[in-house]
Amino acid sequence: MLKGLGSQRLVALFAGGWLLFNFPLLGLWDRDVVLWGIPLFPLALLLLWAGIIAALAWLMERPQDRFDELPDERAGIPPPPEDQG
């Protein structure tokens, strides 16, 4: 299955984005309302899209141990040798 909390968070972000851009929740924004001269529906789409991209960037730019790619010292796995060249 999925290893690491980072992978699980990415799958959760995908599922959340899928739900946000699906009809029942997206239909909440389909109103005849203008905000700052922009219709509400395209403005909501832009803000939801930007929010998902910001969350993805935040998840991907976290410290490297987010995907459990580093060796686990507790399991007795030695770290890879460093390149001296």
C-alpha positions as CSV (number, residue, x, y, z in Angstrom):
1,M,0.0,0.0,0.0
2,L,1.1,3.6,0.5
3,K,4.3,4.1,2.5
4,G,4.8,7.1,4.6
5,L,2.6,9.9,5.8
6,G,3.6,12.1,2.8
7,S,2.1,9.8,0.3
8,Q,-1.1,9.5,2.3
9,R,-1.4,13.3,2.4
10,L,-1.0,13.5,-1.3
11,V,-3.7,11.0,-1.9
12,A,-5.9,12.9,0.6
13,L,-5.2,16.1,-1.3
14,F,-6.2,14.4,-4.5
15,A,-9.4,13.1,-3.0
16,G,-10.2,16.6,-1.6
17,G,-9.6,18.2,-4.9
18,W,-11.7,15.7,-6.6
19,L,-14.6,16.4,-4.2
20,L,-14.2,20.2,-4.5
21,F,-14.3,20.2,-8.3
22,N,-17.2,17.7,-8.4
23,F,-20.8,18.8,-9.0
24,P,-22.5,18.8,-5.6
25,L,-19.9,21.1,-4.0
26,L,-19.1,23.0,-7.1
27,G,-22.8,23.8,-7.5
28,L,-22.7,25.9,-4.3
29,W,-20.8,28.6,-6.2
30,D,-23.0,28.8,-9.2
31,R,-25.0,31.9,-8.3
32,D,-25.7,35.2,-10.0
33,V,-23.4,37.1,-7.7
34,V,-20.6,39.5,-8.7
35,L,-17.7,40.0,-6.3
36,W,-15.2,42.7,-7.2
37,G,-16.6,42.8,-10.7
38,I,-16.0,39.1,-11.2
39,P,-18.8,36.5,-11.3
40,L,-18.7,34.2,-8.2
41,F,-18.3,30.9,-10.0
42,P,-15.1,31.6,-11.9
43,L,-13.7,33.4,-8.9
44,A,-14.4,30.4,-6.7
45,L,-12.8,28.1,-9.3
46,L,-9.7,30.2,-9.3
47,L,-9.4,30.4,-5.5
48,L,-10.1,26.6,-5.1
49,W,-7.5,25.8,-7.8
50,A,-4.9,28.2,-6.2
51,G,-5.6,26.7,-2.7
52,I,-5.0,23.1,-4.0
53,I,-1.7,24.2,-5.7
54,A,-0.6,26.0,-2.5
55,A,-1.4,22.9,-0.4
56,L,0.5,20.7,-2.9
57,A,3.5,23.1,-2.8
58,W,3.5,23.1,1.0
59,L,3.4,19.3,1.1
60,M,6.2,18.9,-1.5
61,E,8.5,21.5,0.1
62,R,8.5,20.0,3.6
63,P,11.6,18.4,5.0
64,Q,12.9,15.3,3.2
65,D,11.7,12.8,5.9
66,R,8.1,13.3,4.7
67,F,8.2,10.2,2.4
68,D,10.4,8.1,4.6
69,E,13.1,8.1,1.9
70,L,15.8,8.4,4.5
71,P,17.1,5.2,6.1
72,D,15.6,4.4,9.5
73,E,18.4,4.4,12.1
74,R,16.1,2.6,14.5
75,A,15.9,-0.4,12.2
76,G,19.7,-0.7,12.0
77,I,19.8,0.3,8.3
78,P,23.1,2.1,7.6
79,P,23.0,5.4,5.6
80,P,24.4,5.2,2.1
81,P,28.1,6.1,1.7
82,E,28.7,9.8,0.8
83,D,30.4,10.5,-2.6
84,Q,33.8,12.0,-2.0
85,G,34.3,13.0,-5.6
